[in-house]
Amino acid sequence: MRRLDQLLANLGYCSRSEARAFLKKHAVTVAGAAARDPSAKVRAADVLIDGEPLDHPDGLLLLLNKPLGLVCSHDEREGPRVYDLLPDRWRARNPQVTSVGRLDKDTSGLILLTDRTELVHKYTSPKHKVPKLYHATADRDLAPELVALFAAGTLVLDGEDAPCAPAELRILADRRTAELVLTEGKYHQVRRMFAATGATVLTLHRVQFGRLTLGNLAPGAFRSVREDEI
Ligand code: URA
């Protein structure tokens, strides 16, 4: 049971101080009875707003096909943000919706967004080792030796002490594009791994995160992830 005003504020409907006005403006019922007291203790499943159940009362977990040019930071000074793609009510949620790890501004593809802090910790924890598949284009032909180098788990990036964990590289037929599976997420890791070999990454797209794939989601589109998918 939670206070109704707290619940409405957490789910982005209004602030706690606006809850009383919200209850006047909307037909809010709790187990069928009209709700007037913002401090009433309620079960989320019993609440209807204008006849509709609450919007994702147990938390949001979204899979976004991140377009190029957006940042995963919340700081508006860093540029347009992935969160700006979301409906206002989702952006007003508390805890706030945040990305599970980050993709650079110049990287596109699969990113999870959630207000479930436990999922952020779980999937960004080094212990968890979620495999993440990237598709990269380089500025030059990639030498076949890179496959063994990345797999060895000995590559130390500029400014780091610990080597990168073993990573699986597949160089595609044109030799400038490759698929790379990482189980960790150091800052700018893919770009820095290629840079360590003298190559520059020109395009980078994340195709898969654990078992999740983009399917046919267009750039900028997102969908909810079901519990049984993760
Ligand atoms: N590696 C990078 O260099 N950038 C990303 O966005 C993700 C992985």
py3Dmol code that shows the C-alpha trace and the ligand (Angstrom):
import py3Dmol

protein = """\
ATOM      1  CA  MET A   1       0.000   0.000   0.000  1.00  0.00           C
ATOM      2  CA  ARG A   2       1.210   3.469  -0.877  1.00  0.00           C
ATOM      3  CA  ARG A   3      -0.147   6.965  -0.419  1.00  0.00           C
ATOM      4  CA  LEU A   4      -2.194   7.951  -3.446  1.00  0.00           C
ATOM      5  CA  ASP A   5      -0.400  11.307  -3.871  1.00  0.00           C
ATOM      6  CA  GLN A   6       2.964   9.529  -3.723  1.00  0.00           C
ATOM      7  CA  LEU A   7       1.848   6.971  -6.264  1.00  0.00           C
ATOM      8  CA  LEU A   8       0.529   9.612  -8.686  1.00  0.00           C
ATOM      9  CA  ALA A   9       3.739  11.611  -8.318  1.00  0.00           C
ATOM     10  CA  ASN A  10       5.985   8.559  -8.811  1.00  0.00           C
ATOM     11  CA  LEU A  11       4.134   7.639 -11.989  1.00  0.00           C
ATOM     12  CA  GLY A  12       4.357  11.173 -13.399  1.00  0.00           C
ATOM     13  CA  TYR A  13       0.685  12.144 -13.261  1.00  0.00           C
ATOM     14  CA  CYS A  14       1.250  15.223 -11.089  1.00  0.00           C
ATOM     15  CA  SER A  15       3.459  16.388  -8.257  1.00  0.00           C
ATOM     16  CA  ARG A  16       2.503  15.472  -4.701  1.00  0.00           C
ATOM     17  CA  SER A  17       1.378  19.014  -4.042  1.00  0.00           C
ATOM     18  CA  GLU A  18      -0.823  18.941  -7.143  1.00  0.00           C
ATOM     19  CA  ALA A  19      -2.499  15.672  -6.166  1.00  0.00           C
ATOM     20  CA  ARG A  20      -5.543  17.243  -4.536  1.00  0.00           C
ATOM     21  CA  ALA A  21      -6.257  19.335  -7.637  1.00  0.00           C
ATOM     22  CA  PHE A  22      -5.605  16.287  -9.826  1.00  0.00           C
ATOM     23  CA  LEU A  23      -8.257  14.315  -7.913  1.00  0.00           C
ATOM     24  CA  LYS A  24     -10.765  17.137  -8.489  1.00  0.00           C
ATOM     25  CA  LYS A  25     -10.001  17.330 -12.182  1.00  0.00           C
ATOM     26  CA  HIS A  26      -9.999  13.591 -12.925  1.00  0.00           C
ATOM     27  CA  ALA A  27     -12.338  10.765 -12.042  1.00  0.00           C
ATOM     28  CA  VAL A  28     -10.010   8.765  -9.795  1.00  0.00           C
ATOM     29  CA  THR A  29     -11.410   5.661  -8.129  1.00  0.00           C
ATOM     30  CA  VAL A  30      -9.882   3.213  -5.665  1.00  0.00           C
ATOM     31  CA  ALA A  31     -11.547  -0.205  -5.726  1.00  0.00           C
ATOM     32  CA  GLY A  32     -14.553   1.444  -7.341  1.00  0.00           C
ATOM     33  CA  ALA A  33     -15.015   4.300  -4.850  1.00  0.00           C
ATOM     34  CA  ALA A  34     -14.268   7.924  -5.757  1.00  0.00           C
ATOM     35  CA  ALA A  35     -10.912   9.035  -4.303  1.00  0.00           C
ATOM     36  CA  ARG A  36     -10.765  12.466  -2.660  1.00  0.00           C
ATOM     37  CA  ASP A  37      -8.058  12.071  -0.027  1.00  0.00           C
ATOM     38  CA  PRO A  38      -4.535  12.304  -1.475  1.00  0.00           C
ATOM     39  CA  SER A  39      -3.090  10.735   1.674  1.00  0.00           C
ATOM     40  CA  ALA A  40      -5.221   7.569   1.419  1.00  0.00           C
ATOM     41  CA  LYS A  41      -3.188   4.342   1.352  1.00  0.00           C
ATOM     42  CA  VAL A  42      -3.979   2.449  -1.841  1.00  0.00           C
ATOM     43  CA  ARG A  43      -2.922  -0.525  -3.913  1.00  0.00           C
ATOM     44  CA  ALA A  44      -1.840   0.535  -7.401  1.00  0.00           C
ATOM     45  CA  ALA A  45      -3.921  -2.241  -8.980  1.00  0.00           C
ATOM     46  CA  ASP A  46      -7.114  -0.789  -7.412  1.00  0.00           C
ATOM     47  CA  VAL A  47      -6.697   2.689  -8.918  1.00  0.00           C
ATOM     48  CA  LEU A  48      -8.436   3.866 -12.077  1.00  0.00           C
ATOM     49  CA  ILE A  49      -7.962   7.322 -13.589  1.00  0.00           C
ATOM     50  CA  ASP A  50     -10.778   8.419 -15.851  1.00  0.00           C
ATOM     51  CA  GLY A  51     -11.621   4.731 -16.144  1.00  0.00           C
ATOM     52  CA  GLU A  52      -8.079   3.660 -17.102  1.00  0.00           C
ATOM     53  CA  PRO A  53      -5.689   1.571 -15.002  1.00  0.00           C
ATOM     54  CA  LEU A  54      -2.438   3.246 -13.947  1.00  0.00           C
ATOM     55  CA  ASP A  55       0.277   3.534 -16.576  1.00  0.00           C
ATOM     56  CA  HIS A  56       2.955   0.853 -15.907  1.00  0.00           C
ATOM     57  CA  PRO A  57       2.577   0.983 -12.107  1.00  0.00           C
ATOM     58  CA  ASP A  58       5.351  -1.616 -11.605  1.00  0.00           C
ATOM     59  CA  GLY A  59       7.954   0.345 -13.555  1.00  0.00           C
ATOM     60  CA  LEU A  60       8.945   0.981 -17.140  1.00  0.00           C
ATOM     61  CA  LEU A  61      11.413  -1.085 -19.117  1.00  0.00           C
ATOM     62  CA  LEU A  62      11.779   0.172 -22.675  1.00  0.00           C
ATOM     63  CA  LEU A  63      13.862  -0.944 -25.612  1.00  0.00           C
ATOM     64  CA  LEU A  64      14.833   2.021 -27.780  1.00  0.00           C
ATOM     65  CA  ASN A  65      16.444   2.073 -31.187  1.00  0.00           C
ATOM     66  CA  LYS A  66      18.622   5.070 -30.403  1.00  0.00           C
ATOM     67  CA  PRO A  67      19.088   7.386 -33.360  1.00  0.00           C
ATOM     68  CA  LEU A  68      22.422   9.104 -33.973  1.00  0.00           C
ATOM     69  CA  GLY A  69      22.840  12.525 -32.379  1.00  0.00           C
ATOM     70  CA  LEU A  70      21.089  11.919 -29.064  1.00  0.00           C
ATOM     71  CA  VAL A  71      22.849  11.556 -25.719  1.00  0.00           C
ATOM     72  CA  CYS A  72      22.051   9.171 -22.863  1.00  0.00           C
ATOM     73  CA  SER A  73      23.061  11.787 -20.291  1.00  0.00           C
ATOM     74  CA  HIS A  74      20.280  13.695 -18.518  1.00  0.00           C
ATOM     75  CA  ASP A  75      22.211  16.944 -18.867  1.00  0.00           C
ATOM     76  CA  GLU A  76      20.542  19.085 -21.538  1.00  0.00           C
ATOM     77  CA  ARG A  77      23.790  20.955 -22.073  1.00  0.00           C
ATOM     78  CA  GLU A  78      25.221  17.810 -23.716  1.00  0.00           C
ATOM     79  CA  GLY A  79      22.644  17.982 -26.516  1.00  0.00           C
ATOM     80  CA  PRO A  80      19.268  16.453 -27.327  1.00  0.00           C
ATOM     81  CA  ARG A  81      18.603  13.474 -25.082  1.00  0.00           C
ATOM     82  CA  VAL A  82      17.082  10.057 -25.669  1.00  0.00           C
ATOM     83  CA  TYR A  83      14.581  10.897 -22.907  1.00  0.00           C
ATOM     84  CA  ASP A  84      13.166  13.687 -25.055  1.00  0.00           C
ATOM     85  CA  LEU A  85      11.636  10.950 -27.243  1.00  0.00           C
ATOM     86  CA  LEU A  86       9.406   9.779 -24.380  1.00  0.00           C
ATOM     87  CA  PRO A  87       5.911  10.963 -23.462  1.00  0.00           C
ATOM     88  CA  ASP A  88       5.832  13.786 -20.877  1.00  0.00           C
ATOM     89  CA  ARG A  89       4.313  11.573 -18.193  1.00  0.00           C
ATOM     90  CA  TRP A  90       7.159   9.075 -18.458  1.00  0.00           C
ATOM     91  CA  ARG A  91       9.688  11.881 -18.281  1.00  0.00           C
ATOM     92  CA  ALA A  92       8.056  13.091 -15.067  1.00  0.00           C
ATOM     93  CA  ARG A  93       8.383   9.739 -13.291  1.00  0.00           C
ATOM     94  CA  ASN A  94      10.334   9.366 -10.076  1.00  0.00           C
ATOM     95  CA  PRO A  95      12.674   7.479  -9.965  1.00  0.00           C
ATOM     96  CA  GLN A  96      13.456   9.013 -13.320  1.00  0.00           C
ATOM     97  CA  VAL A  97      13.739   6.941 -16.475  1.00  0.00           C
ATOM     98  CA  THR A  98      17.398   6.414 -17.223  1.00  0.00           C
ATOM     99  CA  SER A  99      19.481   4.358 -19.649  1.00  0.00           C
ATOM    100  CA  VAL A 100      20.980   0.995 -18.760  1.00  0.00           C
ATOM    101  CA  GLY A 101      24.590   1.859 -19.553  1.00  0.00           C
ATOM    102  CA  ARG A 102      25.157   4.381 -22.320  1.00  0.00           C
ATOM    103  CA  LEU A 103      25.640   4.666 -26.037  1.00  0.00           C
ATOM    104  CA  ASP A 104      27.658   7.606 -27.378  1.00  0.00           C
ATOM    105  CA  LYS A 105      26.010  10.437 -29.228  1.00  0.00           C
ATOM    106  CA  ASP A 106      27.499   9.017 -32.449  1.00  0.00           C
ATOM    107  CA  THR A 107      26.369   5.440 -31.783  1.00  0.00           C
ATOM    108  CA  SER A 108      22.966   4.138 -32.785  1.00  0.00           C
ATOM    109  CA  GLY A 109      20.996   1.063 -31.824  1.00  0.00           C
ATOM    110  CA  LEU A 110      19.654  -0.869 -28.920  1.00  0.00           C
ATOM    111  CA  ILE A 111      19.511   0.778 -25.520  1.00  0.00           C
ATOM    112  CA  LEU A 112      17.305  -0.064 -22.564  1.00  0.00           C
ATOM    113  CA  LEU A 113      15.604   2.703 -20.622  1.00  0.00           C
ATOM    114  CA  THR A 114      14.070   2.096 -17.238  1.00  0.00           C
ATOM    115  CA  ASP A 115      12.930   3.664 -13.974  1.00  0.00           C
ATOM    116  CA  ARG A 116      13.706   0.384 -12.182  1.00  0.00           C
ATOM    117  CA  THR A 117      16.988   1.202 -10.471  1.00  0.00           C
ATOM    118  CA  GLU A 118      17.584  -2.453  -9.593  1.00  0.00           C
ATOM    119  CA  LEU A 119      17.681  -3.301 -13.308  1.00  0.00           C
ATOM    120  CA  VAL A 120      20.201  -0.540 -14.031  1.00  0.00           C
ATOM    121  CA  HIS A 121      22.485  -1.941 -11.340  1.00  0.00           C
ATOM    122  CA  LYS A 122      21.975  -5.516 -12.419  1.00  0.00           C
ATOM    123  CA  TYR A 123      22.698  -4.988 -16.110  1.00  0.00           C
ATOM    124  CA  THR A 124      25.589  -2.568 -15.693  1.00  0.00           C
ATOM    125  CA  SER A 125      27.323  -4.584 -12.994  1.00  0.00           C
ATOM    126  CA  PRO A 126      30.581  -6.148 -14.220  1.00  0.00           C
ATOM    127  CA  LYS A 127      29.500  -9.355 -12.478  1.00  0.00           C
ATOM    128  CA  HIS A 128      26.530  -9.764 -14.755  1.00  0.00           C
ATOM    129  CA  LYS A 129      28.509  -9.917 -18.058  1.00  0.00           C
ATOM    130  CA  VAL A 130      25.604  -9.288 -20.438  1.00  0.00           C
ATOM    131  CA  PRO A 131      26.815  -9.948 -24.003  1.00  0.00           C
ATOM    132  CA  LYS A 132      26.323  -6.892 -26.217  1.00  0.00           C
ATOM    133  CA  LEU A 133      26.644  -7.181 -29.984  1.00  0.00           C
ATOM    134  CA  TYR A 134      27.908  -4.209 -31.993  1.00  0.00           C
ATOM    135  CA  HIS A 135      28.197  -3.653 -35.700  1.00  0.00           C
ATOM    136  CA  ALA A 136      31.135  -1.404 -36.544  1.00  0.00           C
ATOM    137  CA  THR A 137      32.584   0.092 -39.703  1.00  0.00           C
ATOM    138  CA  ALA A 138      36.264   0.996 -39.692  1.00  0.00           C
ATOM    139  CA  ASP A 139      38.287   3.390 -41.826  1.00  0.00           C
ATOM    140  CA  ARG A 140      40.565   0.611 -43.049  1.00  0.00           C
ATOM    141  CA  ASP A 141      40.700  -3.117 -43.670  1.00  0.00           C
ATOM    142  CA  LEU A 142      40.793  -5.037 -40.408  1.00  0.00           C
ATOM    143  CA  ALA A 143      43.638  -7.505 -40.050  1.00  0.00           C
ATOM    144  CA  PRO A 144      42.587 -11.101 -39.293  1.00  0.00           C
ATOM    145  CA  GLU A 145      44.998 -11.059 -36.301  1.00  0.00           C
ATOM    146  CA  LEU A 146      42.606  -8.735 -34.470  1.00  0.00           C
ATOM    147  CA  VAL A 147      40.289 -11.659 -33.840  1.00  0.00           C
ATOM    148  CA  ALA A 148      42.865 -13.397 -31.634  1.00  0.00           C
ATOM    149  CA  LEU A 149      43.988 -10.111 -30.069  1.00  0.00           C
ATOM    150  CA  PHE A 150      40.463  -9.207 -28.950  1.00  0.00           C
ATOM    151  CA  ALA A 151      39.761 -12.781 -27.830  1.00  0.00           C
ATOM    152  CA  ALA A 152      42.898 -12.962 -25.681  1.00  0.00           C
ATOM    153  CA  GLY A 153      41.659 -10.628 -22.952  1.00  0.00           C
ATOM    154  CA  THR A 154      45.018  -8.846 -22.845  1.00  0.00           C
ATOM    155  CA  LEU A 155      44.277  -5.611 -24.690  1.00  0.00           C
ATOM    156  CA  VAL A 156      44.875  -2.648 -22.386  1.00  0.00           C
ATOM    157  CA  LEU A 157      43.214   0.582 -23.468  1.00  0.00           C
ATOM    158  CA  ASP A 158      44.849   3.977 -23.193  1.00  0.00           C
ATOM    159  CA  GLY A 159      44.491   5.269 -19.655  1.00  0.00           C
ATOM    160  CA  GLU A 160      43.339   1.919 -18.191  1.00  0.00           C
ATOM    161  CA  ASP A 161      45.136  -0.518 -15.927  1.00  0.00           C
ATOM    162  CA  ALA A 162      43.009  -3.622 -16.375  1.00  0.00           C
ATOM    163  CA  PRO A 163      42.844  -5.325 -19.773  1.00  0.00           C
ATOM    164  CA  CYS A 164      39.586  -5.656 -21.691  1.00  0.00           C
ATOM    165  CA  ALA A 165      37.741  -8.912 -21.095  1.00  0.00           C
ATOM    166  CA  PRO A 166      37.905 -11.386 -23.989  1.00  0.00           C
ATOM    167  CA  ALA A 167      35.733 -10.134 -26.857  1.00  0.00           C
ATOM    168  CA  GLU A 168      34.478 -11.946 -29.906  1.00  0.00           C
ATOM    169  CA  LEU A 169      35.274 -10.260 -33.222  1.00  0.00           C
ATOM    170  CA  ARG A 170      33.963 -11.376 -36.613  1.00  0.00           C
ATOM    171  CA  ILE A 171      35.389  -9.522 -39.575  1.00  0.00           C
ATOM    172  CA  LEU A 172      32.896  -9.456 -42.420  1.00  0.00           C
ATOM    173  CA  ALA A 173      33.640 -10.109 -46.082  1.00  0.00           C
ATOM    174  CA  ASP A 174      34.349  -6.481 -47.019  1.00  0.00           C
ATOM    175  CA  ARG A 175      37.025  -6.439 -44.230  1.00  0.00           C
ATOM    176  CA  ARG A 176      36.031  -2.949 -43.037  1.00  0.00           C
ATOM    177  CA  THR A 177      32.926  -3.971 -41.186  1.00  0.00           C
ATOM    178  CA  ALA A 178      32.839  -6.247 -38.197  1.00  0.00           C
ATOM    179  CA  GLU A 179      30.664  -7.621 -35.456  1.00  0.00           C
ATOM    180  CA  LEU A 180      31.976  -7.421 -31.938  1.00  0.00           C
ATOM    181  CA  VAL A 181      30.534  -8.979 -28.789  1.00  0.00           C
ATOM    182  CA  LEU A 182      31.538  -7.344 -25.504  1.00  0.00           C
ATOM    183  CA  THR A 183      30.565  -8.449 -22.030  1.00  0.00           C
ATOM    184  CA  GLU A 184      31.579  -5.192 -20.360  1.00  0.00           C
ATOM    185  CA  GLY A 185      31.074  -1.518 -21.028  1.00  0.00           C
ATOM    186  CA  LYS A 186      34.126   0.644 -20.536  1.00  0.00           C
ATOM    187  CA  TYR A 187      33.841   4.249 -21.693  1.00  0.00           C
ATOM    188  CA  HIS A 188      33.860   4.381 -25.542  1.00  0.00           C
ATOM    189  CA  GLN A 189      35.058   0.790 -25.439  1.00  0.00           C
ATOM    190  CA  VAL A 190      34.506  -0.282 -29.038  1.00  0.00           C
ATOM    191  CA  ARG A 191      36.042   2.873 -30.478  1.00  0.00           C
ATOM    192  CA  ARG A 192      39.004   2.613 -28.106  1.00  0.00           C
ATOM    193  CA  MET A 193      39.584  -1.086 -28.834  1.00  0.00           C
ATOM    194  CA  PHE A 194      39.798  -0.384 -32.538  1.00  0.00           C
ATOM    195  CA  ALA A 195      41.885   2.736 -31.903  1.00  0.00           C
ATOM    196  CA  ALA A 196      44.373   0.565 -29.987  1.00  0.00           C
ATOM    197  CA  THR A 197      44.924  -1.335 -33.247  1.00  0.00           C
ATOM    198  CA  GLY A 198      45.284   1.822 -35.360  1.00  0.00           C
ATOM    199  CA  ALA A 199      41.768   1.774 -36.855  1.00  0.00           C
ATOM    200  CA  THR A 200      39.121   4.454 -36.470  1.00  0.00           C
ATOM    201  CA  VAL A 201      35.499   3.452 -36.064  1.00  0.00           C
ATOM    202  CA  LEU A 202      33.372   5.367 -38.557  1.00  0.00           C
ATOM    203  CA  THR A 203      29.957   3.967 -37.661  1.00  0.00           C
ATOM    204  CA  LEU A 204      28.817   2.031 -34.628  1.00  0.00           C
ATOM    205  CA  HIS A 205      25.458   0.410 -34.058  1.00  0.00           C
ATOM    206  CA  ARG A 206      24.369  -1.878 -31.214  1.00  0.00           C
ATOM    207  CA  VAL A 207      22.320  -4.761 -32.501  1.00  0.00           C
ATOM    208  CA  GLN A 208      21.748  -6.909 -29.441  1.00  0.00           C
ATOM    209  CA  PHE A 209      21.767  -6.667 -25.641  1.00  0.00           C
ATOM    210  CA  GLY A 210      21.640 -10.059 -23.919  1.00  0.00           C
ATOM    211  CA  ARG A 211      18.738 -11.871 -25.596  1.00  0.00           C
ATOM    212  CA  LEU A 212      17.102  -8.673 -26.755  1.00  0.00           C
ATOM    213  CA  THR A 213      17.301  -7.582 -30.385  1.00  0.00           C
ATOM    214  CA  LEU A 214      15.951  -4.518 -32.180  1.00  0.00           C
ATOM    215  CA  GLY A 215      13.545  -6.464 -34.371  1.00  0.00           C
ATOM    216  CA  ASN A 216      11.981  -4.022 -36.801  1.00  0.00           C
ATOM    217  CA  LEU A 217      11.989  -0.979 -34.502  1.00  0.00           C
ATOM    218  CA  ALA A 218      12.716   2.142 -36.545  1.00  0.00           C
ATOM    219  CA  PRO A 219      15.367   4.609 -35.322  1.00  0.00           C
ATOM    220  CA  GLY A 220      13.754   6.717 -32.582  1.00  0.00           C
ATOM    221  CA  ALA A 221      11.062   4.115 -31.876  1.00  0.00           C
ATOM    222  CA  PHE A 222      10.737   2.238 -28.591  1.00  0.00           C
ATOM    223  CA  ARG A 223       8.661  -0.538 -27.104  1.00  0.00           C
ATOM    224  CA  SER A 224       7.994  -2.009 -23.687  1.00  0.00           C
ATOM    225  CA  VAL A 225       9.983  -5.116 -22.743  1.00  0.00           C
ATOM    226  CA  ARG A 226       8.074  -7.930 -21.080  1.00  0.00           C
ATOM    227  CA  GLU A 227       9.431  -9.540 -17.935  1.00  0.00           C
ATOM    228  CA  ASP A 228       9.880 -12.907 -19.696  1.00  0.00           C
ATOM    229  CA  GLU A 229      12.131 -11.328 -22.349  1.00  0.00           C
ATOM    230  CA  ILE A 230      14.920 -10.414 -19.927  1.00  0.00           C
TER     231      ILE A 230
END
"""
ligand_1 = """\
8
URA
N 31.550 1.472 -27.436
C 31.680 2.729 -27.905
O 32.758 3.129 -28.283
N 30.600 3.499 -27.941
C 29.382 3.097 -27.561
O 28.418 3.876 -27.642
C 29.251 1.796 -27.070
C 30.353 0.998 -27.020
"""
view = py3Dmol.view(width=600, height=400)
view.addModel(protein, "pdb")
view.setStyle({"model": 0}, {"cartoon": {"style": "trace"}})
view.addModel(ligand_1, "xyz")
view.setStyle({"model": 1}, {"stick": {}})
view.zoomTo()
view.show()
